[in-house]
Amino acid sequence: MTPAFSQQPFQTLLVGLDRRTVTSLDGDWHYLVDQSPGRALYTSNGGINDKSYAMNTHPHIVGVHNEEYDFATAPTLKVPGDWNTQVPALFNYEGVVWYQRDFDAQPKPGTRSFLHIGAANYRSHVWVNQKRVCDHEGGYTPFDCEVTAVLHPGSNFVVIAVDATRLVDGIPSVGIDWFNYGGLTRDVSLVTVPKAFIDDYDVHLAHRPKFEPGNVEISGYVHVLDAPAGTAVAINIPEAGAKTTVKTDAEGNAPFSVTAPKLTLWSPESPKLYKVILTSGDDSLTDDIGFRDIRVDGTRILLNGKAIFLQGANMHAEAPIRGGRVNTDEDVTTIFNYLKDMNANFVRLAHYPHDERMEREADRDGIMVWSEIPNWQHISFDKPEVYAKDVVMLKEMIRRDRNKASVILWSISNETSNNPTRTRFLTDLANEARKLDPTRPITSAILGPRLDGNEMANNDPLCDALDVIGQNEYVGWYDGSPEDADRIHWSFPQKPVIMSEFGAEAKYGNHGETNQRWTEEQQVYVLQHQFVMLNKIPQLRGISPWILVDFRSPTRNIPKLQDGYNRKGLISEDGKKKQAFELLEKTYKEHSVGKPE
């Protein structure tokens, strides 16, 4: 629905926003809970109500009745943050919460201002000074709302309605095996840029038909929004000895190619990052970018021309120890310290794009990343409008993180049902990803097949659309006994395979025999037999057990063992390492499972 005011919604996404000077709007926001199903947010015909809480009026003893609400005297929530872990009464709430805060602004002539929301789950509607500035669907990707026309000098206010209701035609859909944290879960900020400004850029090692060891060509583009054709754009990477100036075309794009004679390629062993300075007119931005080549050759994954094996784990965006959504530097440091302690070089960020801090840390630490959009079971693959939502999420994920050297795989889905409608949908999505970014392999995590005797044959036709096959399986936990894994023979199409999920549940401190479920000993026993099976898969090029840290899931309802947590973590939710962690630490140190080629 189009906002009812003269300023049209401005659809862009400011790349490198975390590298710009911004006014943070993090902190305390007033909040009000909307009566289900969103009486104040939605009109009787399902439209957005621009005349209720968005007006931010106050009740008076005399005068006009204001629909009985008041942000000024309302309690507060911390932003970024989910409402579930901040207010006990809202722990299981999945509906509409309204946020409000005042802020000061001093708009300058010749500039434009944007409100940036790092993520809000799931649907969001934003008003500034009583004018709706944008609407967004998707709980895990950032969005920017232009507020130039509605700001005024001095005090302003913003109202954001966030609806965490699960939707049959949402992405993800209604059935998810993780906690549905609602709210403004990532940073909110106000950014001011020149009238013509750099809103997008792609700076990478030139991706040639084959990897060339001596390749020191950096290529890509810089996009300058609202710049006239012929606007100069300077790209400078001083430490690499690369510098060039190019001009924009009629669409504002400035493609470039420049030689970097002092270039060192990024790798886990040497995660080298360079200061990349982009300048156009009055706008300038400095990013930290690593340069590397990632590609598939037969059944091998090649990093900078060298075959690699991925040793990692899955991770949900749930903060260890404190709980709630990951959104602080401390959360990210804790997670990556776990990965480094485990001798990992890889992490699958399940099942949606995580906070940008995660990729930034992965860039610095040399941890390779699988990044995914939340197509997780039950998706309405038969509906064109759902595909359109998927494409937007895919674009938002790729646009935000395409300059992160750590991101080596784009994933289009996890555990989707094998049928022709789904396969066509995801094949088209994989091809869309390749158009957006032809430099990275595309993957998906596939569930199935079922065990047939001792045979496991992945014949899912979605594999045809993938560069790397992700395979989820739980032999020894959901399927068969741990010992069954020793006898199983897997067959796959001739492509690299990552065993993207496997494992068993154990509550930290629960000990017993190896045949006792929920014990640390059995979790280790299942993994040990998994390793026997995995070592017999010739094209296995990576493993990521499920999961690094125990995480909340409302479907896990065994009291005293689960208590609302998925217990397949190698580490408990409060940071205690299980015996399985020690097994993975030793396995990865010795490189005893899998090989690069």
Protein Blocks (a to p, Z undefined) as FASTA:
>chain_A
ZZdbfbdcdddddehklmcccddfedjddddddddehkllpcfkopacfklmmnopacdf
bdcdehipafklpccdddeddfklmmmklmmgccdddddddddddddehiacddddfbdc
fbdcddeehiafbdcedjkbccdddfklmgcehjddddddddfbdcfkbccdfbdcbdcd
edjfbccddddddfbdcfbdcddddddfbdcfklccdcdddddehiaehiacddddfkno
pacdddddfkopacdddddfkbccddfklcccddddddehjbccdddddddddddehjac
ceehiacdddddddddbdehjgpjdfbfklmmmmmmmmmmnopabdcddfbdcdfklmmm
mmmnopacddddfdeghiafkbmklmmmmmmmmmmmmmmmmmpmklmbdcfbehiacdfk
lmmmmmmmmmmmmmmommbccddddeddddehjaccdfbfklmmpmbdcddddehilnoc
fklmmmpccdddddddddfbgcddddehiacdfklghiaklmmmmmmmmmmmmmmmmklg
bdcdddfbdcddfklccghklnopafkbfbdfkopacfklmmmmmmmmnopggcfZZ
